[in-house]
Amino acid sequence: MMPAMTYDEFRRQLGKAGLTVKSFAELIKQHPNSITNYAAQGEIPPHMAIMVALMADMADHELDFRVALSRIHFEAAKPRGSAVKGKFGGAKQIR
C-alpha cells in the first residue's frame, strides 16, 4: 500500500503546477485555511493528493489544467459548523 501524500509533498506538487495554497483553494472553492489545516495532520486527503498530482503532471507536459477545470461547474461546499443567528447546535435559543 502506498503511503499518503505528506503536506510537504503536496506543497511541492503545487509548486510544480505553478499554484499556491491560496490559488489551489480558489480553484476548488474552499477556504485556504481548510487546506493549510492539513499541515498539522501531516497528510493530505487522497482526493486532494490525486488532484494536485495530476495538475503537476499536466503542467510538466505543458498542458493547461485550468482549461479542463473550466468545464466543471460546481458550487462551493457549505461551511461546516457555521452557526445560524439565534440558534446554537440547531436548537432555538431563548433569551
Backbone atoms as SQL, in Angstrom:
CREATE TABLE atoms (id INTEGER PRIMARY KEY, chain TEXT, resi INTEGER, resn TEXT, atom TEXT, x REAL, y REAL, z REAL);
INSERT INTO atoms VALUES
  (1, 'A', 1, 'MET', 'N', 0.832, -1.178, 0.000),
  (2, 'A', 1, 'MET', 'CA', 0.000, 0.000, 0.000),
  (3, 'A', 1, 'MET', 'C', 0.880, 1.246, 0.000),
  (4, 'A', 2, 'MET', 'N', 0.514, 2.212, -0.845),
  (5, 'A', 2, 'MET', 'CA', 1.301, 3.442, -0.925),
  (6, 'A', 2, 'MET', 'C', 0.967, 4.349, 0.252),
  (7, 'A', 3, 'PRO', 'N', 1.984, 5.010, 0.790),
  (8, 'A', 3, 'PRO', 'CA', 1.716, 5.945, 1.888),
  (9, 'A', 3, 'PRO', 'C', 0.963, 7.166, 1.378),
  (10, 'A', 4, 'ALA', 'N', 0.273, 7.839, 2.296),
  (11, 'A', 4, 'ALA', 'CA', -0.459, 9.054, 1.944),
  (12, 'A', 4, 'ALA', 'C', 0.535, 10.148, 1.546),
  (13, 'A', 5, 'MET', 'N', 0.041, 11.133, 0.812),
  (14, 'A', 5, 'MET', 'CA', 0.887, 12.259, 0.433),
  (15, 'A', 5, 'MET', 'C', 1.073, 13.160, 1.654),
  (16, 'A', 6, 'THR', 'N', 2.325, 13.489, 1.939),
  (17, 'A', 6, 'THR', 'CA', 2.597, 14.396, 3.049),
  (18, 'A', 6, 'THR', 'C', 2.249, 15.819, 2.640),
  (19, 'A', 7, 'TYR', 'N', 2.071, 16.671, 3.625),
  (20, 'A', 7, 'TYR', 'CA', 1.768, 18.073, 3.343),
  (21, 'A', 7, 'TYR', 'C', 2.930, 18.728, 2.602),
  (22, 'A', 8, 'ASP', 'N', 4.165, 18.374, 2.968),
  (23, 'A', 8, 'ASP', 'CA', 5.332, 18.941, 2.273),
  (24, 'A', 8, 'ASP', 'C', 5.344, 18.542, 0.801),
  (25, 'A', 9, 'GLU', 'N', 5.029, 17.279, 0.519),
  (26, 'A', 9, 'GLU', 'CA', 4.975, 16.816, -0.871),
  (27, 'A', 9, 'GLU', 'C', 3.829, 17.517, -1.615),
  (28, 'A', 10, 'PHE', 'N', 2.719, 17.710, -0.939),
  (29, 'A', 10, 'PHE', 'CA', 1.587, 18.445, -1.510),
  (30, 'A', 10, 'PHE', 'C', 2.027, 19.840, -1.936),
  (31, 'A', 11, 'ARG', 'N', 2.750, 20.528, -1.073),
  (32, 'A', 11, 'ARG', 'CA', 3.232, 21.886, -1.398),
  (33, 'A', 11, 'ARG', 'C', 4.205, 21.845, -2.575),
  (34, 'A', 12, 'ARG', 'N', 5.045, 20.812, -2.618),
  (35, 'A', 12, 'ARG', 'CA', 5.996, 20.681, -3.732),
  (36, 'A', 12, 'ARG', 'C', 5.244, 20.481, -5.046),
  (37, 'A', 13, 'GLN', 'N', 4.224, 19.627, -5.027),
  (38, 'A', 13, 'GLN', 'CA', 3.430, 19.374, -6.230),
  (39, 'A', 13, 'GLN', 'C', 2.663, 20.631, -6.656),
  (40, 'A', 14, 'LEU', 'N', 2.162, 21.378, -5.684),
  (41, 'A', 14, 'LEU', 'CA', 1.503, 22.649, -6.016),
  (42, 'A', 14, 'LEU', 'C', 2.473, 23.572, -6.745),
  (43, 'A', 15, 'GLY', 'N', 3.696, 23.640, -6.249),
  (44, 'A', 15, 'GLY', 'CA', 4.719, 24.481, -6.883),
  (45, 'A', 15, 'GLY', 'C', 4.985, 24.059, -8.318),
  (46, 'A', 16, 'LYS', 'N', 5.061, 22.746, -8.554),
  (47, 'A', 16, 'LYS', 'CA', 5.260, 22.255, -9.929),
  (48, 'A', 16, 'LYS', 'C', 4.119, 22.678, -10.835),
  (49, 'A', 17, 'ALA', 'N', 2.911, 22.748, -10.268),
  (50, 'A', 17, 'ALA', 'CA', 1.737, 23.146, -11.044),
  (51, 'A', 17, 'ALA', 'C', 1.635, 24.666, -11.162),
  (52, 'A', 18, 'GLY', 'N', 2.537, 25.384, -10.493),
  (53, 'A', 18, 'GLY', 'CA', 2.504, 26.841, -10.540),
  (54, 'A', 18, 'GLY', 'C', 1.412, 27.434, -9.659),
  (55, 'A', 19, 'LEU', 'N', 1.064, 26.721, -8.599),
  (56, 'A', 19, 'LEU', 'CA', -0.008, 27.154, -7.711),
  (57, 'A', 19, 'LEU', 'C', 0.501, 27.401, -6.296),
  (58, 'A', 20, 'THR', 'N', -0.210, 28.255, -5.595),
  (59, 'A', 20, 'THR', 'CA', -0.024, 28.424, -4.162),
  (60, 'A', 20, 'THR', 'C', -1.185, 27.722, -3.476),
  (61, 'A', 21, 'VAL', 'N', -1.113, 27.594, -2.174),
  (62, 'A', 21, 'VAL', 'CA', -2.233, 27.007, -1.437),
  (63, 'A', 21, 'VAL', 'C', -3.478, 27.858, -1.656),
  (64, 'A', 22, 'LYS', 'N', -3.306, 29.177, -1.636),
  (65, 'A', 22, 'LYS', 'CA', -4.439, 30.078, -1.825),
  (66, 'A', 22, 'LYS', 'C', -5.067, 29.906, -3.200),
  (67, 'A', 23, 'SER', 'N', -4.258, 29.849, -4.256),
  (68, 'A', 23, 'SER', 'CA', -4.814, 29.707, -5.607),
  (69, 'A', 23, 'SER', 'C', -5.451, 28.334, -5.812),
  (70, 'A', 24, 'PHE', 'N', -4.872, 27.295, -5.194),
  (71, 'A', 24, 'PHE', 'CA', -5.474, 25.963, -5.263),
  (72, 'A', 24, 'PHE', 'C', -6.833, 25.970, -4.573),
  (73, 'A', 25, 'ALA', 'N', -6.896, 26.584, -3.388),
  (74, 'A', 25, 'ALA', 'CA', -8.155, 26.665, -2.643),
  (75, 'A', 25, 'ALA', 'C', -9.216, 27.398, -3.468),
  (76, 'A', 26, 'GLU', 'N', -8.827, 28.453, -4.158),
  (77, 'A', 26, 'GLU', 'CA', -9.779, 29.181, -5.002),
  (78, 'A', 26, 'GLU', 'C', -10.286, 28.306, -6.140),
  (79, 'A', 27, 'LEU', 'N', -9.404, 27.523, -6.742),
  (80, 'A', 27, 'LEU', 'CA', -9.811, 26.633, -7.838),
  (81, 'A', 27, 'LEU', 'C', -10.855, 25.616, -7.400),
  (82, 'A', 28, 'ILE', 'N', -10.708, 25.109, -6.179),
  (83, 'A', 28, 'ILE', 'CA', -11.641, 24.079, -5.709),
  (84, 'A', 28, 'ILE', 'C', -12.709, 24.658, -4.780),
  (85, 'A', 29, 'LYS', 'N', -12.783, 25.977, -4.731),
  (86, 'A', 29, 'LYS', 'CA', -13.810, 26.712, -3.974),
  (87, 'A', 29, 'LYS', 'C', -13.835, 26.334, -2.499),
  (88, 'A', 30, 'GLN', 'N', -12.639, 26.362, -1.907),
  (89, 'A', 30, 'GLN', 'CA', -12.513, 26.144, -0.469),
  (90, 'A', 30, 'GLN', 'C', -11.744, 27.311, 0.137),
  (91, 'A', 31, 'HIS', 'N', -11.846, 27.446, 1.426),
  (92, 'A', 31, 'HIS', 'CA', -11.089, 28.478, 2.128),
  (93, 'A', 31, 'HIS', 'C', -9.643, 27.988, 2.264),
  (94, 'A', 32, 'PRO', 'N', -8.663, 28.864, 2.056),
  (95, 'A', 32, 'PRO', 'CA', -7.260, 28.440, 2.187),
  (96, 'A', 32, 'PRO', 'C', -6.935, 27.799, 3.537),
  (97, 'A', 33, 'ASN', 'N', -7.583, 28.267, 4.607),
  (98, 'A', 33, 'ASN', 'CA', -7.329, 27.661, 5.925),
  (99, 'A', 33, 'ASN', 'C', -7.744, 26.198, 5.960),
  (100, 'A', 34, 'SER', 'N', -8.760, 25.841, 5.185),
  (101, 'A', 34, 'SER', 'CA', -9.184, 24.442, 5.128),
  (102, 'A', 34, 'SER', 'C', -8.065, 23.565, 4.580),
  (103, 'A', 35, 'ILE', 'N', -7.265, 24.125, 3.706),
  (104, 'A', 35, 'ILE', 'CA', -6.140, 23.382, 3.121),
  (105, 'A', 35, 'ILE', 'C', -4.957, 23.376, 4.085),
  (106, 'A', 36, 'THR', 'N', -4.604, 24.540, 4.608),
  (107, 'A', 36, 'THR', 'CA', -3.424, 24.615, 5.476),
  (108, 'A', 36, 'THR', 'C', -3.619, 23.864, 6.790),
  (109, 'A', 37, 'ASN', 'N', -4.868, 23.618, 7.183),
  (110, 'A', 37, 'ASN', 'CA', -5.106, 22.844, 8.409),
  (111, 'A', 37, 'ASN', 'C', -4.545, 21.427, 8.307),
  (112, 'A', 38, 'TYR', 'N', -4.365, 20.920, 7.088),
  (113, 'A', 38, 'TYR', 'CA', -3.810, 19.579, 6.919),
  (114, 'A', 38, 'TYR', 'C', -2.332, 19.520, 7.285),
  (115, 'A', 39, 'ALA', 'N', -1.671, 20.672, 7.385),
  (116, 'A', 39, 'ALA', 'CA', -0.259, 20.683, 7.769),
  (117, 'A', 39, 'ALA', 'C', -0.078, 20.095, 9.165),
  (118, 'A', 40, 'ALA', 'N', -1.022, 20.370, 10.063),
  (119, 'A', 40, 'ALA', 'CA', -0.929, 19.838, 11.429),
  (120, 'A', 40, 'ALA', 'C', -1.057, 18.321, 11.438),
  (121, 'A', 41, 'GLN', 'N', -1.866, 17.781, 10.514),
  (122, 'A', 41, 'GLN', 'CA', -2.027, 16.325, 10.430),
  (123, 'A', 41, 'GLN', 'C', -0.844, 15.689, 9.721),
  (124, 'A', 42, 'GLY', 'N', -0.195, 16.472, 8.865),
  (125, 'A', 42, 'GLY', 'CA', 0.965, 15.977, 8.132),
  (126, 'A', 42, 'GLY', 'C', 0.631, 15.272, 6.838),
  (127, 'A', 43, 'GLU', 'N', -0.642, 14.951, 6.619),
  (128, 'A', 43, 'GLU', 'CA', -1.059, 14.243, 5.407),
  (129, 'A', 43, 'GLU', 'C', -2.226, 14.959, 4.747),
  (130, 'A', 44, 'ILE', 'N', -2.315, 14.763, 3.455),
  (131, 'A', 44, 'ILE', 'CA', -3.377, 15.347, 2.643),
  (132, 'A', 44, 'ILE', 'C', -4.387, 14.247, 2.323),
  (133, 'A', 45, 'PRO', 'N', -5.683, 14.568, 2.307),
  (134, 'A', 45, 'PRO', 'CA', -6.674, 13.558, 1.923),
  (135, 'A', 45, 'PRO', 'C', -6.400, 13.053, 0.500),
  (136, 'A', 46, 'PRO', 'N', -6.693, 11.796, 0.239),
  (137, 'A', 46, 'PRO', 'CA', -6.384, 11.218, -1.072),
  (138, 'A', 46, 'PRO', 'C', -6.968, 11.990, -2.254),
  (139, 'A', 47, 'HIS', 'N', -8.188, 12.506, -2.152),
  (140, 'A', 47, 'HIS', 'CA', -8.775, 13.206, -3.294),
  (141, 'A', 47, 'HIS', 'C', -7.991, 14.469, -3.640),
  (142, 'A', 48, 'MET', 'N', -7.466, 15.172, -2.647),
  (143, 'A', 48, 'MET', 'CA', -6.650, 16.364, -2.926),
  (144, 'A', 48, 'MET', 'C', -5.278, 15.972, -3.460),
  (145, 'A', 49, 'ALA', 'N', -4.725, 14.885, -2.940),
  (146, 'A', 49, 'ALA', 'CA', -3.425, 14.410, -3.418),
  (147, 'A', 49, 'ALA', 'C', -3.518, 14.031, -4.897),
  (148, 'A', 50, 'ILE', 'N', -4.609, 13.370, -5.258),
  (149, 'A', 50, 'ILE', 'CA', -4.798, 12.981, -6.656),
  (150, 'A', 50, 'ILE', 'C', -4.902, 14.222, -7.541),
  (151, 'A', 51, 'MET', 'N', -5.713, 15.185, -7.109),
  (152, 'A', 51, 'MET', 'CA', -5.883, 16.407, -7.907),
  (153, 'A', 51, 'MET', 'C', -4.559, 17.119, -8.143),
  (154, 'A', 52, 'VAL', 'N', -3.802, 17.330, -7.070),
  (155, 'A', 52, 'VAL', 'CA', -2.578, 18.107, -7.212),
  (156, 'A', 52, 'VAL', 'C', -1.515, 17.329, -7.990),
  (157, 'A', 53, 'ALA', 'N', -1.484, 15.998, -7.840),
  (158, 'A', 53, 'ALA', 'CA', -0.523, 15.202, -8.609),
  (159, 'A', 53, 'ALA', 'C', -0.829, 15.284, -10.105),
  (160, 'A', 54, 'LEU', 'N', -2.115, 15.211, -10.453),
  (161, 'A', 54, 'LEU', 'CA', -2.499, 15.327, -11.866),
  (162, 'A', 54, 'LEU', 'C', -2.210, 16.718, -12.409),
  (163, 'A', 55, 'MET', 'N', -2.468, 17.743, -11.621),
  (164, 'A', 55, 'MET', 'CA', -2.182, 19.114, -12.050),
  (165, 'A', 55, 'MET', 'C', -0.689, 19.309, -12.296),
  (166, 'A', 56, 'ALA', 'N', 0.139, 18.769, -11.402),
  (167, 'A', 56, 'ALA', 'CA', 1.587, 18.895, -11.547),
  (168, 'A', 56, 'ALA', 'C', 2.075, 18.152, -12.782),
  (169, 'A', 57, 'ASP', 'N', 1.559, 16.943, -13.027),
  (170, 'A', 57, 'ASP', 'CA', 1.961, 16.190, -14.220),
  (171, 'A', 57, 'ASP', 'C', 1.514, 16.898, -15.497),
  (172, 'A', 58, 'MET', 'N', 0.306, 17.447, -15.479),
  (173, 'A', 58, 'MET', 'CA', -0.164, 18.197, -16.654),
  (174, 'A', 58, 'MET', 'C', 0.747, 19.395, -16.919),
  (175, 'A', 59, 'ALA', 'N', 1.112, 20.110, -15.860),
  (176, 'A', 59, 'ALA', 'CA', 1.998, 21.263, -16.018),
  (177, 'A', 59, 'ALA', 'C', 3.366, 20.824, -16.557),
  (178, 'A', 60, 'ASP', 'N', 3.874, 19.673, -16.087),
  (179, 'A', 60, 'ASP', 'CA', 5.147, 19.141, -16.594),
  (180, 'A', 60, 'ASP', 'C', 5.090, 18.894, -18.098),
  (181, 'A', 61, 'HIS', 'N', 3.919, 18.505, -18.593),
  (182, 'A', 61, 'HIS', 'CA', 3.744, 18.225, -20.017),
  (183, 'A', 61, 'HIS', 'C', 3.170, 19.419, -20.781),
  (184, 'A', 62, 'GLU', 'N', 3.251, 20.592, -20.125),
  (185, 'A', 62, 'GLU', 'CA', 2.803, 21.852, -20.724),
  (186, 'A', 62, 'GLU', 'C', 1.339, 21.808, -21.164),
  (187, 'A', 63, 'LEU', 'N', 0.513, 21.123, -20.365),
  (188, 'A', 63, 'LEU', 'CA', -0.934, 21.095, -20.577),
  (189, 'A', 63, 'LEU', 'C', -1.572, 21.978, -19.514),
  (190, 'A', 64, 'ASP', 'N', -2.513, 22.801, -19.926),
  (191, 'A', 64, 'ASP', 'CA', -3.151, 23.730, -19.011),
  (192, 'A', 64, 'ASP', 'C', -4.343, 23.069, -18.322),
  (193, 'A', 65, 'PHE', 'N', -4.158, 22.709, -17.057),
  (194, 'A', 65, 'PHE', 'CA', -5.239, 22.055, -16.315),
  (195, 'A', 65, 'PHE', 'C', -6.413, 22.998, -16.079),
  (196, 'A', 66, 'ARG', 'N', -6.178, 24.296, -16.150),
  (197, 'A', 66, 'ARG', 'CA', -7.267, 25.259, -15.946),
  (198, 'A', 66, 'ARG', 'C', -8.343, 25.134, -17.023),
  (199, 'A', 67, 'VAL', 'N', -7.943, 24.760, -18.235),
  (200, 'A', 67, 'VAL', 'CA', -8.911, 24.565, -19.317),
  (201, 'A', 67, 'VAL', 'C', -9.851, 23.417, -18.965),
  (202, 'A', 68, 'ALA', 'N', -9.278, 22.307, -18.496),
  (203, 'A', 68, 'ALA', 'CA', -10.099, 21.158, -18.108),
  (204, 'A', 68, 'ALA', 'C', -11.007, 21.524, -16.938),
  (205, 'A', 69, 'LEU', 'N', -10.466, 22.239, -15.953),
  (206, 'A', 69, 'LEU', 'CA', -11.262, 22.605, -14.787),
  (207, 'A', 69, 'LEU', 'C', -12.370, 23.599, -15.128),
  (208, 'A', 70, 'SER', 'N', -12.160, 24.406, -16.142),
  (209, 'A', 70, 'SER', 'CA', -13.176, 25.404, -16.510),
  (210, 'A', 70, 'SER', 'C', -14.449, 24.751, -17.043),
  (211, 'A', 71, 'ARG', 'N', -14.355, 23.499, -17.463),
  (212, 'A', 71, 'ARG', 'CA', -15.540, 22.791, -17.972),
  (213, 'A', 71, 'ARG', 'C', -16.378, 22.178, -16.851),
  (214, 'A', 72, 'ILE', 'N', -15.879, 22.250, -15.632),
  (215, 'A', 72, 'ILE', 'CA', -16.588, 21.674, -14.493),
  (216, 'A', 72, 'ILE', 'C', -17.212, 22.806, -13.689),
  (217, 'A', 73, 'HIS', 'N', -18.520, 22.776, -13.563),
  (218, 'A', 73, 'HIS', 'CA', -19.224, 23.811, -12.806),
  (219, 'A', 73, 'HIS', 'C', -19.779, 23.190, -11.537),
  (220, 'A', 74, 'PHE', 'N', -19.442, 23.781, -10.402),
  (221, 'A', 74, 'PHE', 'CA', -19.896, 23.266, -9.115),
  (222, 'A', 74, 'PHE', 'C', -19.998, 24.414, -8.128),
  (223, 'A', 75, 'GLU', 'N', -20.791, 24.189, -7.117),
  (224, 'A', 75, 'GLU', 'CA', -20.973, 25.166, -6.050),
  (225, 'A', 75, 'GLU', 'C', -19.960, 24.887, -4.946),
  (226, 'A', 76, 'ALA', 'N', -19.597, 25.942, -4.255),
  (227, 'A', 76, 'ALA', 'CA', -18.725, 25.768, -3.096),
  (228, 'A', 76, 'ALA', 'C', -19.486, 25.017, -2.015),
  (229, 'A', 77, 'ALA', 'N', -18.780, 24.184, -1.288),
  (230, 'A', 77, 'ALA', 'CA', -19.404, 23.447, -0.188),
  (231, 'A', 77, 'ALA', 'C', -19.801, 24.419, 0.910),
  (232, 'A', 78, 'LYS', 'N', -20.891, 24.108, 1.581),
  (233, 'A', 78, 'LYS', 'CA', -21.316, 24.940, 2.703),
  (234, 'A', 78, 'LYS', 'C', -20.337, 24.741, 3.849),
  (235, 'A', 79, 'PRO', 'N', -19.984, 25.825, 4.540),
  (236, 'A', 79, 'PRO', 'CA', -19.064, 25.682, 5.676),
  (237, 'A', 79, 'PRO', 'C', -19.660, 24.796, 6.751),
  (238, 'A', 80, 'ARG', 'N', -18.844, 23.913, 7.281),
  (239, 'A', 80, 'ARG', 'CA', -19.303, 23.045, 8.367),
  (240, 'A', 80, 'ARG', 'C', -19.186, 23.807, 9.679),
  (241, 'A', 81, 'GLY', 'N', -20.122, 23.558, 10.555),
  (242, 'A', 81, 'GLY', 'CA', -20.031, 24.123, 11.887),
  (243, 'A', 81, 'GLY', 'C', -20.403, 25.584, 11.985),
  (244, 'A', 82, 'SER', 'N', -20.868, 26.183, 10.903),
  (245, 'A', 82, 'SER', 'CA', -21.217, 27.587, 10.994),
  (246, 'A', 82, 'SER', 'C', -22.559, 27.730, 11.704),
  (247, 'A', 83, 'ALA', 'N', -22.641, 28.720, 12.541),
  (248, 'A', 83, 'ALA', 'CA', -23.840, 28.924, 13.348),
  (249, 'A', 83, 'ALA', 'C', -24.861, 29.752, 12.597),
  (250, 'A', 84, 'VAL', 'N', -26.104, 29.512, 12.911),
  (251, 'A', 84, 'VAL', 'CA', -27.203, 30.313, 12.398),
  (252, 'A', 84, 'VAL', 'C', -27.586, 31.262, 13.511),
  (253, 'A', 85, 'LYS', 'N', -27.736, 32.545, 13.162),
  (254, 'A', 85, 'LYS', 'CA', -28.062, 33.535, 14.177),
  (255, 'A', 85, 'LYS', 'C', -29.340, 33.127, 14.911),
  (256, 'A', 86, 'GLY', 'N', -29.282, 33.148, 16.239),
  (257, 'A', 86, 'GLY', 'CA', -30.431, 32.785, 17.057),
  (258, 'A', 86, 'GLY', 'C', -30.529, 31.304, 17.378),
  (259, 'A', 87, 'LYS', 'N', -29.594, 30.517, 16.848),
  (260, 'A', 87, 'LYS', 'CA', -29.609, 29.076, 17.130),
  (261, 'A', 87, 'LYS', 'C', -28.228, 28.633, 17.565),
  (262, 'A', 88, 'PHE', 'N', -28.222, 27.619, 18.402),
  (263, 'A', 88, 'PHE', 'CA', -26.958, 27.026, 18.805),
  (264, 'A', 88, 'PHE', 'C', -27.127, 25.526, 18.680),
  (265, 'A', 89, 'GLY', 'N', -26.355, 24.897, 17.843),
  (266, 'A', 89, 'GLY', 'CA', -26.457, 23.458, 17.648),
  (267, 'A', 89, 'GLY', 'C', -27.808, 23.031, 17.129),
  (268, 'A', 90, 'GLY', 'N', -28.457, 23.907, 16.364),
  (269, 'A', 90, 'GLY', 'CA', -29.748, 23.560, 15.766),
  (270, 'A', 90, 'GLY', 'C', -30.934, 23.824, 16.688),
  (271, 'A', 91, 'ALA', 'N', -30.675, 24.206, 17.962),
  (272, 'A', 91, 'ALA', 'CA', -31.767, 24.471, 18.905),
  (273, 'A', 91, 'ALA', 'C', -31.976, 25.974, 19.030),
  (274, 'A', 92, 'LYS', 'N', -33.245, 26.389, 18.958),
  (275, 'A', 92, 'LYS', 'CA', -33.564, 27.801, 19.093),
  (276, 'A', 92, 'LYS', 'C', -33.187, 28.274, 20.485),
  (277, 'A', 93, 'GLN', 'N', -32.545, 29.439, 20.552),
  (278, 'A', 93, 'GLN', 'CA', -32.106, 29.981, 21.822),
  (279, 'A', 93, 'GLN', 'C', -33.160, 30.928, 22.382),
  (280, 'A', 94, 'ILE', 'N', -33.427, 30.792, 23.641),
  (281, 'A', 94, 'ILE', 'CA', -34.389, 31.647, 24.335),
  (282, 'A', 94, 'ILE', 'C', -33.595, 32.649, 25.145),
  (283, 'A', 95, 'ARG', 'N', -33.990, 33.901, 25.025),
  (284, 'A', 95, 'ARG', 'CA', -33.265, 34.956, 25.764),
  (285, 'A', 95, 'ARG', 'C', -33.891, 35.196, 27.097);
